[in-house]
Amino acid sequence: MQRVAIVTGATSGIGSALCERLLQEDENIHICLACRNMDKANATRDNLLSSFPRAHISIVKIDVGRLESVLRAAQEIKMRYGEENGTWMSS
């Protein structure tokens, strides 16, 4: 079973560094970038894929400051992956 890591705040700083570290440690992990700015999320995914071309990276839109957005994203994540193996909140 493939491990899935959900990372908020993944487009910069600690979140971005965390994604890189997770991919360095496990090339088979699936990283889900949980972000509110889709342009930044796509740029982050492209940047990660340039360094880790075999990486599995997806994006879920979420605004952690809005409960409705969090609930919607949680439902989408559950439908996509079943259970995640880790959630990192760095936003």
C-alpha positions as semicolon CSV with decimal commas, in nm:
position;residue;x (nm);y (nm);z (nm)
1;M;0,000;0,000;0,000
2;Q;0,135;0,341;-0,097
3;R;0,185;0,587;0,186
4;V;-0,001;0,917;0,149
5;A;0,112;1,240;0,316
6;I;-0,118;1,544;0,324
7;V;0,082;1,868;0,358
8;T;-0,073;2,211;0,414
9;G;0,137;2,519;0,355
10;A;0,334;2,320;0,099
11;T;0,397;2,608;-0,141
12;S;0,675;2,771;0,061
13;G;0,898;2,757;0,365
14;I;0,867;2,466;0,604
15;G;0,590;2,298;0,404
16;S;0,792;2,297;0,082
17;A;1,103;2,173;0,262
18;L;0,896;1,900;0,427
19;C;0,771;1,777;0,088
20;E;1,129;1,759;-0,041
21;R;1,240;1,569;0,269
22;L;0,954;1,319;0,247
23;L;1,037;1,250;-0,118
24;Q;1,408;1,210;-0,038
25;E;1,327;0,952;0,229
26;D;1,062;0,756;0,037
27;E;1,041;0,778;-0,342
28;N;0,713;0,582;-0,337
29;I;0,525;0,817;-0,104
30;H;0,230;1,007;-0,248
31;I;0,236;1,375;-0,152
32;C;-0,093;1,563;-0,154
33;L;-0,037;1,938;-0,155
34;A;-0,329;2,086;0,039
35;C;-0,328;2,451;-0,071
36;R;-0,560;2,746;-0,120
37;N;-0,367;2,907;-0,408
38;M;-0,382;2,669;-0,703
39;D;-0,129;2,865;-0,911
40;K;0,130;2,833;-0,635
41;A;0,033;2,469;-0,581
42;N;0,086;2,386;-0,949
43;A;0,422;2,569;-0,948
44;T;0,527;2,378;-0,635
45;R;0,425;2,046;-0,793
46;D;0,622;2,132;-1,109
47;N;0,925;2,227;-0,900
48;L;0,910;1,905;-0,697
49;L;0,868;1,698;-1,013
50;S;1,175;1,861;-1,167
51;S;1,378;1,734;-0,870
52;F;1,186;1,407;-0,823
53;P;1,055;1,309;-1,170
54;R;0,906;0,979;-1,049
55;A;0,720;1,139;-0,758
56;H;0,346;1,099;-0,704
57;I;0,208;1,445;-0,627
58;S;-0,151;1,565;-0,627
59;I;-0,327;1,882;-0,517
60;V;-0,636;1,943;-0,306
61;K;-0,776;2,294;-0,270
62;I;-0,822;2,396;0,094
63;D;-0,837;2,712;0,301
64;V;-0,760;2,600;0,656
65;G;-0,914;2,921;0,789
66;R;-1,260;2,821;0,662
67;L;-1,436;2,525;0,820
68;E;-1,644;2,454;0,507
69;S;-1,326;2,432;0,300
70;V;-1,162;2,196;0,551
71;L;-1,466;1,966;0,558
72;R;-1,490;1,962;0,177
73;A;-1,119;1,887;0,141
74;A;-1,136;1,613;0,406
75;Q;-1,418;1,445;0,214
76;E;-1,225;1,469;-0,112
77;I;-0,911;1,328;0,048
78;K;-1,105;1,039;0,200
79;M;-1,265;0,958;-0,136
80;R;-0,932;0,974;-0,321
81;Y;-0,706;0,790;-0,079
82;G;-0,913;0,617;0,186
83;E;-0,681;0,675;0,479
84;E;-0,378;0,898;0,472
85;N;-0,067;0,797;0,662
86;G;0,022;1,143;0,783
87;T;-0,099;1,499;0,785
88;W;0,142;1,788;0,830
89;M;-0,008;2,128;0,903
90;S;0,256;2,387;0,820
91;S;0,030;2,668;0,706
